[in-house]
Amino acid sequence: MFSRYSVTFEFDSRPPLTHRGIVSASQVDTCMRLATKKARSALKPQGWSSVVCVLLDRSDKEPQS
């Protein structure tokens, strides 16, 4: 399964940082883990207070960006 995702790191005194992309896995929990890992690698957030991960859709074919 392919899923488009959006991961947002929120901070107490700074604007949020958001990363979007596509992950592929057979289980939803694996999609969530991979999406969060990709966002962490891309943004390298420090001192975040909360994280929001949203799977925007699910498809058997790779979604168009």
C-alpha positions in Angstrom: 0.0 0.0 0.0 1.1 3.6 -0.7 0.2 6.5 1.5 0.7 10.2 1.1 1.6 11.8 4.5 2.1 15.0 6.3 4.2 15.2 9.5 4.2 18.4 11.6 6.6 19.1 14.5 5.1 21.8 16.8 7.1 24.0 19.2 6.2 26.1 22.3 7.7 29.3 20.9 8.4 28.7 17.2 6.4 28.2 14.1 5.7 24.5 13.2 7.7 22.6 10.7 5.9 20.3 8.2 7.2 17.6 5.9 5.1 15.8 3.2 5.9 12.8 1.1 4.9 9.2 0.1 5.6 6.0 2.0 5.0 2.4 1.1 4.3 -0.5 3.5 1.9 -3.3 4.0 0.7 -2.1 7.5 -0.6 1.3 8.6 1.6 1.4 11.7 4.7 0.8 9.5 3.5 3.7 7.2 3.3 6.0 10.3 6.7 5.0 11.5 8.3 5.5 8.1 6.6 8.8 7.6 7.8 10.1 11.0 11.3 8.8 10.4 11.5 10.5 6.9 10.3 13.8 8.4 12.8 13.6 11.2 15.6 13.0 8.8 14.5 15.9 6.5 13.7 18.5 9.1 16.0 17.5 12.0 13.7 19.2 14.6 15.1 20.1 18.0 13.0 20.9 21.1 9.6 20.0 19.6 6.7 19.8 22.0 4.3 17.7 19.9 4.2 15.7 16.6 1.2 15.2 14.3 1.4 12.5 11.6 -1.5 12.3 9.1 -1.8 9.7 6.4 -3.7 11.6 3.7 -4.8 8.7 1.5 -4.1 5.0 0.8 -3.7 3.4 -2.6 -2.5 0.2 -4.2 -0.8 2.3 -6.9 1.8 5.0 -6.2 0.0 8.4 -5.8 1.0 11.3 -8.0 2.9 14.0 -6.1 
